[in-house]
Amino acid sequence: MTEHAAVIFIFFFLAEYASIILICIFTTALYLGGYLLDLNFFNMMYMYVIEYIDYEYYINIVNNANNNNLLFSPLEEGMLYGLILGIKTCFMIFVFIWIRASFPRIRFDQLMSYCWIVLLPLVLAIIILIPCIIYSCGILPTNIMLF
């Protein structure tokens, strides 16, 4: 990579990693809740513990629950949401690169034959079989058109 002609090769690598980052951002936004952080699970565990340790403190928390504002300004809120999205995206990038590095690379002709011989018939079978199974089991009403 020390030659001047390797700059184009470096741009291919950078474009590949940029696409990995973009895919992970989309995955985080679509499937992992994006910038939202659901703390209800941890909050409920905390409330159960507090209820058994100090019941009066628990009652005070429950009575004052509507008056608590954790985020006071839009700047703090935006920074927190950006941090949450960044942490989730970094986790997805780590998983993506880890899985990519764990499996051996497949030659292109092997990949194409696998896709045409195995994956395409499997996908077509799923596309045809799943609606037939749903329709025959009576999950959908009979007046709904599947196709």
C-alpha positions as CSV (number, residue, x, y, z in Angstrom):
1,M,0.0,0.0,0.0
2,T,3.0,2.3,-0.3
3,E,2.6,2.9,-4.0
4,H,0.7,5.9,-5.3
5,A,-1.5,3.5,-7.4
6,A,-2.8,1.9,-4.2
7,V,-4.9,4.9,-3.3
8,I,-7.8,3.6,-5.4
9,F,-7.4,0.2,-3.6
10,I,-7.6,2.1,-0.2
11,F,-10.8,3.9,-1.4
12,F,-12.4,0.5,-2.1
13,F,-11.6,-0.6,1.5
14,L,-12.9,2.7,2.9
15,A,-16.1,2.4,0.9
16,E,-16.6,-1.2,2.2
17,Y,-16.2,-0.1,5.8
18,A,-18.4,3.0,5.2
19,S,-21.1,0.6,3.9
20,I,-20.7,-1.6,7.0
21,I,-21.2,1.5,9.2
22,L,-24.3,2.5,7.2
23,I,-25.8,-1.0,7.4
24,C,-25.2,-1.0,11.1
25,I,-26.9,2.4,11.6
26,F,-29.9,1.3,9.6
27,T,-30.1,-2.0,11.5
28,T,-29.9,-0.1,14.8
29,A,-32.6,2.4,13.7
30,L,-34.9,-0.3,12.3
31,Y,-34.5,-3.2,14.6
32,L,-32.9,-2.1,17.9
33,G,-35.0,0.9,18.7
34,G,-32.7,3.6,17.3
35,Y,-31.9,6.3,19.9
36,L,-34.5,5.0,22.4
37,L,-33.3,3.3,25.5
38,D,-35.9,1.2,27.4
39,L,-35.0,1.4,31.0
40,N,-38.3,0.0,32.3
41,F,-36.8,-3.5,32.8
42,F,-34.0,-2.1,35.1
43,N,-36.5,0.4,36.7
44,M,-38.9,-2.4,37.6
45,M,-36.1,-4.5,39.1
46,Y,-35.0,-1.5,41.1
47,M,-38.6,-0.9,42.3
48,Y,-39.0,-4.5,43.4
49,V,-35.9,-4.3,45.5
50,I,-36.7,-0.9,47.0
51,E,-40.2,-2.1,47.8
52,Y,-38.9,-4.9,50.0
53,I,-36.0,-2.9,51.5
54,D,-37.7,0.4,52.4
55,Y,-41.4,0.6,51.8
56,E,-41.8,4.3,52.7
57,Y,-39.1,5.3,50.3
58,Y,-40.9,3.2,47.6
59,I,-44.2,5.0,48.3
60,N,-42.4,8.4,48.0
61,I,-40.9,7.4,44.7
62,V,-44.3,6.2,43.3
63,N,-46.0,9.4,44.5
64,N,-43.3,11.7,42.9
65,A,-42.9,9.7,39.7
66,N,-44.7,12.2,37.6
67,N,-42.6,15.1,38.8
68,N,-39.2,13.7,37.8
69,N,-37.6,15.1,34.6
70,L,-34.3,13.4,33.8
71,L,-33.5,15.6,30.7
72,F,-33.7,19.3,31.2
73,S,-32.6,20.8,27.9
74,P,-32.9,19.7,24.3
75,L,-29.1,19.8,24.0
76,E,-28.7,17.2,26.8
77,E,-31.5,15.1,25.3
78,G,-29.9,15.2,21.8
79,M,-26.5,14.3,23.2
80,L,-27.9,11.4,25.1
81,Y,-29.9,10.1,22.1
82,G,-26.8,10.4,19.9
83,L,-24.7,8.6,22.5
84,I,-27.3,5.8,22.7
85,L,-27.5,5.4,18.9
86,G,-23.7,5.5,18.7
87,I,-23.3,2.8,21.4
88,K,-25.8,0.5,19.7
89,T,-24.2,1.1,16.3
90,C,-20.7,0.3,17.6
91,F,-22.0,-2.9,19.1
92,M,-23.5,-3.9,15.7
93,I,-20.3,-3.0,13.9
94,F,-18.3,-5.2,16.4
95,V,-20.7,-8.1,15.8
96,F,-20.7,-7.6,12.0
97,I,-16.8,-7.5,11.8
98,W,-16.5,-10.4,14.3
99,I,-18.8,-12.7,12.3
100,R,-17.1,-11.6,9.1
101,A,-13.7,-12.4,10.4
102,S,-14.8,-15.7,12.0
103,F,-16.0,-17.4,8.8
104,P,-13.7,-18.4,5.9
105,R,-14.0,-16.5,2.7
106,I,-15.8,-18.3,-0.1
107,R,-14.8,-18.0,-3.7
108,F,-17.3,-16.2,-5.9
109,D,-18.2,-19.2,-8.1
110,Q,-18.9,-21.3,-5.0
111,L,-21.1,-18.5,-3.6
112,M,-23.0,-18.1,-6.8
113,S,-23.6,-21.9,-7.1
114,Y,-24.7,-22.0,-3.5
115,C,-27.2,-19.1,-4.1
116,W,-28.6,-20.6,-7.3
117,I,-28.7,-24.2,-6.2
118,V,-29.7,-24.0,-2.5
119,L,-30.9,-20.5,-1.5
120,L,-33.1,-19.7,-4.5
121,P,-35.2,-22.9,-4.3
122,L,-35.4,-22.5,-0.5
123,V,-36.7,-19.0,-0.8
124,L,-39.2,-19.9,-3.5
125,A,-40.5,-22.8,-1.4
126,I,-40.9,-20.5,1.6
127,I,-42.7,-17.9,-0.5
128,I,-45.1,-20.6,-1.7
129,L,-45.4,-22.8,1.4
130,I,-45.9,-20.2,4.2
131,P,-49.0,-18.6,2.7
132,C,-50.4,-22.1,1.9
133,I,-49.8,-23.2,5.5
134,I,-51.3,-20.1,6.9
135,Y,-54.4,-20.4,4.7
136,S,-54.9,-24.1,5.4
137,C,-54.5,-23.7,9.1
138,G,-57.3,-21.1,9.1
139,I,-55.2,-18.4,10.7
140,L,-56.5,-15.8,8.1
141,P,-60.1,-15.4,7.3
142,T,-61.1,-17.0,4.0
143,N,-62.2,-13.7,2.4
144,I,-58.6,-12.3,2.4
145,M,-56.8,-12.6,-0.8
146,L,-53.2,-13.7,-0.3
147,F,-51.9,-12.9,-3.8
